[in-house]
Amino acid sequence: MKFIRISLVSLIIGALIGLALGVNIGREKPLLSNPFNKESLVDRAKQLGHETLEQTVQQGGKALEKAGQALQDKAK
């Protein structure tokens, strides 16, 4: 009887921990962060804007690099 109770408690604790980790994975947050923390719309918009700007700068840098290389090849 003691073994069944220990197994059941372990199963319940494991399920709760797995649920919290699964929520964090689904929200693309660090695993050990608070899964019940609500992120405001303003914070999400700032994060999305930052990611968009970062991608734009990287793509612009690559395009500038290609244009410079083309000019160097043309000058030769």
Residue pairs with C-beta under 8 A, 6 or more apart in sequence:
20 35
21 31
23 35
24 30
24 31
24 32
24 33
24 35
25 31
27 35
29 35
